[in-house]
Amino acid sequence: MKKVLLALTALAAFTGSASAADLGARPYAKAPAPAAAVYNWTGFYIFGGGGGGLWSADSNVNTFPGGVAITRDQRNGGSGWFGTVGGGYDWQFGGRWVAGIFGDAQFGDIRGSLTDPLFGTEGRMKLETSYAAGVRLGYLVAPNVLSYVNAGYTGSEWSGTTHSTLFAPGGAGFYTTPSFDRNGWFIGGGVENNLDFFGIAAPGWFMKTEYRSAFYDRVTLPGTVTPAFGGGPTGTAITFKPWTQTISTSLVYRFNWGGAPVQAKY
């Protein structure tokens, strides 16, 4: 009887080992990697910032009235700083493409000289404000980094000038030119990125750096002699055709961001 029990025990142990060997080891399954962050660039935004700019202008002297050129074009210019505010709306499409419309305004102190080679005088001129409305098209070089170009309409407001010469008694102004507005067009481009790009946890906040070049129509500025020199028209006018270049950096807030970017779960 004991021999029978020992035989049955040995058979059971052998059978269990064979079954375990047949099952094999449990296969290893690696957890899927987390999906990349998904950002939505569609929505409204506002921004504010500042930067530096310069203007240059082709200028000559004409008879006034009549408009007959007396001198050749010469280049005048100025430089300074400015602030900017604005807003817009973007649409994300085709995966990585972003298109939008926007408007903004600039204000500051971009000053320069306007010379009159006929009378040998010089006056100080200032670009007081400018504004723009346009479109932009960009490509997401990274989910939270947009590289873009833009273009559109622009307007500007310029100060008048008081022309004087070193030979004027007491430094009195010899004649003045009026303030004026000019319209034109602009083209530019820049880069906009979420502040997470710099490791700053600020959902909805972005930074953009932009270059812009604006071209304006020529204007005719008749001179008026100051009372110190008898008053009345000078009989001439200075023409002025400005071109401005600016570089700005702005903080941007996007209303659609709504916190941290959406991420897929395991």
C-alpha positions in Angstrom: 0.0 0.0 0.0 2.8 2.4 0.8 4.4 1.7 -2.6 1.1 2.7 -4.3 0.9 6.0 -2.4 4.5 6.9 -3.2 3.9 6.1 -6.9 0.8 8.3 -7.0 2.6 11.2 -5.2 5.5 11.1 -7.6 3.2 11.0 -10.7 1.3 14.1 -9.4 4.5 16.1 -8.8 5.8 15.2 -12.3 2.5 16.2 -14.0 2.4 19.6 -12.2 6.0 20.5 -13.2 5.3 19.6 -16.9 2.1 21.7 -16.9 4.0 24.7 -15.5 6.7 24.2 -18.1 4.2 24.1 -20.9 2.6 27.5 -19.8 5.9 29.3 -20.0 6.8 32.7 -18.6 4.2 35.6 -18.6 5.0 37.9 -21.6 6.2 41.5 -20.7 4.2 44.4 -22.0 5.8 47.9 -22.0 3.5 50.8 -21.1 2.9 53.1 -24.0 4.7 56.4 -24.0 2.6 59.5 -23.1 1.4 61.4 -26.1 2.9 64.8 -26.9 1.1 67.9 -25.6 -1.7 69.1 -27.8 -2.1 72.9 -28.1 -5.1 74.7 -29.6 -4.1 78.0 -31.2 -7.6 78.9 -32.3 -9.1 81.9 -30.4 -8.8 85.5 -29.3 -5.8 87.1 -27.8 -4.5 90.5 -26.6 -1.0 91.8 -26.2 1.2 94.7 -25.0 4.9 95.5 -25.2 7.5 97.9 -26.6 10.6 98.2 -28.6 12.8 100.3 -30.8 12.4 101.9 -34.2 13.8 104.1 -36.8 12.5 106.1 -39.8 14.1 107.4 -42.9 12.5 109.6 -45.5 13.2 110.9 -49.0 12.8 114.7 -49.1 13.2 117.5 -51.6 12.1 121.2 -51.9 9.4 122.2 -54.4 7.9 125.5 -55.4 4.5 126.1 -53.7 2.2 126.4 -55.3 3.3 124.9 -58.6 5.2 121.8 -57.3 8.3 122.3 -59.4 11.3 120.5 -57.8 14.1 122.9 -56.8 16.4 120.3 -55.1 17.1 116.6 -55.5 15.8 114.0 -53.0 17.9 113.6 -49.9 17.6 111.2 -47.0 16.5 112.3 -43.5 16.0 110.0 -40.5 15.4 109.4 -36.9 15.2 106.8 -34.2 13.7 106.1 -30.7 11.5 103.9 -28.7 7.8 103.0 -28.7 5.1 101.1 -26.9 2.4 98.9 -28.5 -1.0 97.3 -27.6 -3.3 95.2 -29.8 -5.4 92.1 -30.2 -6.5 89.6 -32.8 -8.0 86.2 -33.6 -6.2 83.1 -34.9 -7.4 79.9 -36.6 -5.4 76.7 -36.5 -5.9 74.4 -39.5 -4.2 71.6 -41.4 -2.4 70.4 -38.2 0.4 72.9 -37.9 -0.8 76.0 -39.9 -2.2 79.1 -38.1 -3.9 82.1 -39.9 -5.3 85.2 -38.2 -6.4 88.8 -38.3 -5.2 91.5 -35.9 -5.0 95.2 -35.1 -2.6 97.2 -33.0 -1.4 100.7 -32.2 2.1 102.2 -31.4 3.0 105.3 -29.5 6.3 106.7 -28.4 9.2 109.0 -29.2 10.8 108.3 -32.6 12.5 111.6 -33.5 14.6 112.8 -36.3 15.6 115.8 -38.4 14.1 117.3 -41.5 16.4 119.6 -43.4 15.8 122.2 -46.0 18.9 122.6 -48.3 17.5 125.6 -50.0 17.4 127.8 -46.9 20.0 125.9 -45.0 17.6 125.2 -42.1 16.7 122.1 -40.0 13.6 121.1 -38.0 12.9 118.3 -35.6 10.2 115.8 -36.5 8.5 113.1 -34.5 6.6 110.0 -35.4 3.9 110.3 -32.7 1.6 107.4 -33.2 0.9 104.7 -35.8 -1.7 101.9 -36.1 -2.1 98.8 -38.3 -4.7 96.2 -39.3 -3.6 93.1 -41.1 -3.4 89.4 -41.5 -0.8 86.8 -40.6 0.1 83.3 -41.6 2.3 81.0 -39.5 3.6 77.5 -39.1 4.1 75.7 -35.8 7.7 74.7 -35.7 6.9 73.1 -32.3 3.4 72.6 -30.7 3.9 75.8 -28.6 6.1 77.8 -31.0 4.7 79.8 -34.0 6.8 81.3 -36.7 4.8 83.8 -38.9 4.7 86.5 -41.5 2.2 89.4 -41.6 1.1 92.3 -43.8 -1.6 94.9 -44.1 -2.7 98.5 -43.9 -1.0 101.1 -41.6 -1.5 104.8 -40.7 0.7 107.2 -38.9 0.6 110.7 -37.3 3.6 113.0 -37.5 4.5 116.3 -35.7 5.1 119.6 -37.4 8.5 121.2 -37.5 10.1 124.6 -36.7 13.0 125.2 -39.0 15.9 127.3 -37.7 19.4 128.1 -38.6 22.5 129.0 -36.5 22.4 132.4 -38.1 18.9 133.2 -36.8 19.0 135.9 -34.1 18.4 134.3 -30.7 18.0 130.9 -32.3 14.5 131.9 -33.5 12.6 129.6 -35.9 12.7 130.8 -39.4 9.6 129.0 -40.7 7.3 126.1 -39.7 5.7 123.1 -41.4 2.3 121.6 -40.3 1.7 118.2 -38.6 0.2 115.6 -40.9 -1.1 112.0 -41.3 0.2 109.4 -43.7 -1.3 106.0 -44.8 0.5 103.1 -46.3 1.2 99.4 -46.0 3.5 97.1 -43.9 5.1 93.7 -44.0 6.8 91.8 -41.2 7.2 88.6 -39.3 8.1 87.1 -36.0 8.0 84.3 -33.5 5.5 83.6 -30.8 5.9 81.0 -28.1 4.2 79.9 -24.9 6.1 80.8 -21.7 6.2 77.1 -20.9 9.0 77.1 -23.5 11.2 78.8 -20.9 10.0 76.5 -18.1 7.6 79.1 -16.7 4.2 77.7 -15.7 1.9 80.4 -17.0 -1.0 78.8 -19.0 -2.4 81.2 -21.6 0.6 83.5 -21.5 2.9 83.9 -24.5 5.8 86.1 -25.7 6.2 87.3 -29.3 9.1 89.2 -31.0 8.3 90.9 -34.3 10.0 92.9 -37.0 7.9 95.3 -39.1 8.7 97.5 -42.1 6.1 100.2 -43.1 6.0 102.3 -46.3 4.0 105.6 -46.5 2.9 107.9 -49.2 4.7 111.1 -50.0 3.3 114.4 -48.5 3.9 118.0 -49.4 4.6 120.4 -46.4 4.3 124.1 -47.3 6.4 126.4 -45.1 5.1 129.4 -43.2 7.5 132.1 -42.1 7.4 132.8 -38.4 6.3 136.3 -37.1 9.9 137.0 -36.0 10.8 137.1 -39.7 7.7 138.9 -40.9 5.2 136.0 -41.3 3.6 134.7 -44.5 4.3 131.8 -46.8 7.8 130.9 -47.9 6.8 130.1 -51.4 8.3 126.6 -51.1 7.3 123.3 -49.7 9.3 120.3 -48.4 8.1 116.8 -49.6 8.4 113.9 -47.2 8.1 110.2 -48.0 8.8 108.1 -44.8 9.7 104.5 -44.3 9.7 103.0 -40.8 11.3 99.9 -39.3 10.5 98.6 -35.8 11.4 95.6 -33.6 9.1 94.9 -30.6 8.7 92.3 -27.9 5.2 91.8 -26.3 3.5 89.7 -23.7 0.4 87.9 -25.2 -2.6 86.4 -23.4 -4.7 83.8 -25.2 -8.2 83.4 -23.9 -8.8 80.0 -25.3 -5.8 78.3 -23.6 -7.7 77.5 -20.4 -4.9 76.2 -18.3 -2.3 73.5 -19.0 -2.2 71.9 -22.4 -4.3 68.7 -22.9 -2.3 65.5 -22.7 -3.3 61.9 -23.5 -3.4 59.4 -20.7 -1.9 56.0 -20.7 
